[in-house]
Amino acid sequence: MGYKSMKSDFFIALTQLASERHLPKEQVLEAIEMALASAFKKDYPDSADNISVTLDPNSGDINVYSLKTVVEEVSDPSIEIQLTDAVKLQPGLSVGDEFKTSEPLSHNASRIAAQTAKQVVLQRLREAERERLYEEFYQHKDTVMSGVVEQVDPGKAVIIELGRAQAVMPGDEQVYVERYRKGQRTKVFVVDVRNSAKGPAIIVSRSHPDLLKRLFEIEVPEINGGVVTIQAVAREAGSRSKIAVSTTQDGIDPVGSCIGVRGNRIQSIVNELQGEKIDVVQWDSDPKVFISRSISPSEVLHVELAQGEPTATVVVPDKQLSLAIGKDGQNARLAARLTGWRLDIKGHAEWEVIRKEMEEAMALQKAAEPEIPEEVPVVAEAVSEALDDSSNATILEEKIEETVIATTDEPPISKEDEDAILEALILEEEQSETVSEQLDESLSIDELDEFTIEDLEEMDDINNGNLEFPQLGQNAGLIRFAEDIVEENERTGSSRRRGSGRSNNQRRSKGSAR
């Protein structure tokens, strides 16, 4: 059931209010409904939590309902209704649903209720206005906006009017060479938009590198259309900036597009930044080429890239060394920021000295390193293989010759030395066989008659452990070369040959007798 509680003039006023505050009519009507509900709650404290107000924007009718909760058994009739009764009035309801009573409440609001409604309307409208402003300016984040300087505090923040909201430009976002005055129109970059109780807090900047980027997007249609792309920006606000651009289409000059005819495009940006110098360079995927271009306006002779780290040495003519570095190192610093490489700028004469020192150091290092042959044959292996077939002296001689030639640069061994080496190796083999035969040898009863005192002494030496076996020295296990064997046998060869020959002859004679 509805009734008229307000005249049409009131709705006209509300519509005008919505227009002034740039709020949609639906949002204003919602605020009114909430305000009327608060007013009726003041007059009906017992039903404060279950009052609903609906407003018809076309007719102006206000309907006030009492909300009740659907339950199985009613304990409080003012706020609850039984399920069976609710289904009869509104089919489809279940336990826990809200039910609107069909009986309208009295509309005789008190003065306190009317004042409460007024405050609620104003509060809701302010909240709605702040929320709408926040959403509007949040869309402009990371963009350039034009505003008017409203208030200037030297050394502090500058207040800039941006239409229906005010922005704040802190001291660290200002350009140190710029002077701001009240009423001055300027372009600012929206850094951040925050929602607060007093409305949206908008932070703007004049020193941000993206301000330069956004100004180029505004002034250069090719950038806005995607034909020219801004790859990197390096800026020292108020002094100098560098910007790297590339193109996605063949036949397009990205640098010329940014500069414009007679520099008209870049000149407008320079004027907006109050005389800040801007260098436009073409980006390249090759680091050497890109670094060379970033050092502009200086000429670059050579770029040397370091291994494993983003460091490059840039060689320039000696006369242009100061130009490449720039005032207080500004040009080199901006080039490093633009490319992302650590740059070490050298003059040509200084670089030649450094290069020669590096070449000499590398030559000395290479000379100090020993040459390791790819394959080092082992003499002992070749000798052992040859001893397996001692009768074939030719094979032994060939293996010795091949091994010696492969392992040393000295002159080849003579025929006499090879014969001495062969004789020494065969002698060592016979001595080892003699020891083994002596250990394994046993005499029968029939051989006792031929046994001499010398043979008995030899047997006693074997049984008592007095037989001298070859002793391993400190060089045991090492590679023995043929020359060492010859020298060793020259020292002890005469005595060993005499003794060994006598023992072998005796053994041969005994064996033949048996």
C-alpha positions, 0 to 999 in steps of 0.5 A: 500500500502506498501513499504520497508523502512529498510533493513533486517540487521535492523531487525536482530539487533532488534531480537538480542536486543530482545534476550539480553533483554529477551523480546518477538519478538512481544513486540519489533515489537510493540515498533518499530511500535509506534516509527515509528508512532511518527516519521511520526507524526513529519513530518505530524503535521496536521495528528498527531492523525490519523497515523497508522504504521504496520510492517510485521516481515516476509518481513520487509514491513512497511505500513503507513496509515492515519486513518479517522473517519466515519461521516455523513457530512465531515467537515475536509477531512484530518481526516474525511470520509463520511459514504457512501464513507467509506462503498463503500471501506470497507462494514460494517462500521458505524458512529464513526468507524475508516477507514484506507486510501488506499493511503500511506504516504511519507516515507521521514522522517527527522533527527528529526523524526528519532531521535524521533523514536530512543528514543521512541524505547529505552523507549518502550523497557525499559518499556517492560523490567521493566514490564516483570521483575516485572511479573517474580519476582512477581511470586517468592513472598513469596518464597526462592531465591538464590542470591549474596551479591553485596553491603554491607552498615554497619547498612544499607541495603544490595544489593543482586543480583538476576539474572537480578534484584537487591534486597534490604534487609533492616536493620530490615530484617537482622539477628543481628549475621550474617555478610555479605560480598561482593560476598557471596552467600546466600538464602533469602525470598522474602517479597514483589515485587513493581513496580517502575519507575526504575524497580521492587523494590524487598524486601528480608529478612533473619529473616522472620519466613517463611524463616525457613518454606520454607527451610523445604519445600525444604529439606523435600520431605514429606512436599513438597508432602503434607504428613507432614504439618507445623502447626506453626512456632516461630522464634527468628532469629539467636538464636532459633526457634520452628516448629510444624508439623503434618501428614495426613497419619498413620504410618508417623513420622512427627518429624523424617521426618523433622530431617532425618537420623542422622539429615542430613535434619535439619543439612543442614537447621541449616548450612544455618541459620548459627548455629540457633538452631531448635526444631521440635515438633509434633502438637496435637489438644489437647491444653494440649498435644501440650503445653507440647510438646512445652516446650521441652526439659523440662519435663511437669508434669501438664497443667492447662487451664484457663476458658474463656481465652487462659492462661495455667499454666504449672507445671514442676519439680523443677530441670527443671524450669530454663530449661523450662523457658530458657535463658532470658525466650526464651524457654517459649516465643517461646512456647507461640508464637508456641501454641498461649497461654499465659504460666505461668511456675511453679515449682512443689513445688510452684504449690502445695502451690498454689493448697492448697491455692486455695482449702482452698479458695474454701472450705471457699467460699462454707461454707459461701454460705447459703443453699437454699432449693429447696422448702419452704412450707408456714405454713399459706397456710397449716393452711388456708386449714385446717381452711376451714374444722375446724371440721376435726382436724385430717387433721389439725394436719397432715398438721401442722406436715408435714409443721413443719418437712419440714421447720425446723430441730428442734424436732417435736411439742408435742401433747399439743402444737398442741392442743394449736395451734389448739385452737388459730387458731379456736379462731381467726376465731371465732373473725373474724366471730363475727365482721362480724355478728355484722356488718351485724346484724339488729333487728326487732321491735319484738326483741326490747323488748328483747333488753338490755342496754348492747346490746344497748351499743354494737350497739352504739359502732358499729354505732360510729365506736368504735368497735375495729378491728384487726390492721395490724402491721409492720409484716403484709403479712409475714408468721406466724408460729404456735409457734408465734400464741401460744405465742401471745394468751398465752399473751392475751388469757384469757381476749379475751376468757372471753369477747368473750364467754360472747358475743357469749352466749348472741347471742346464747340465743337471737337467740334461743328466736327468 
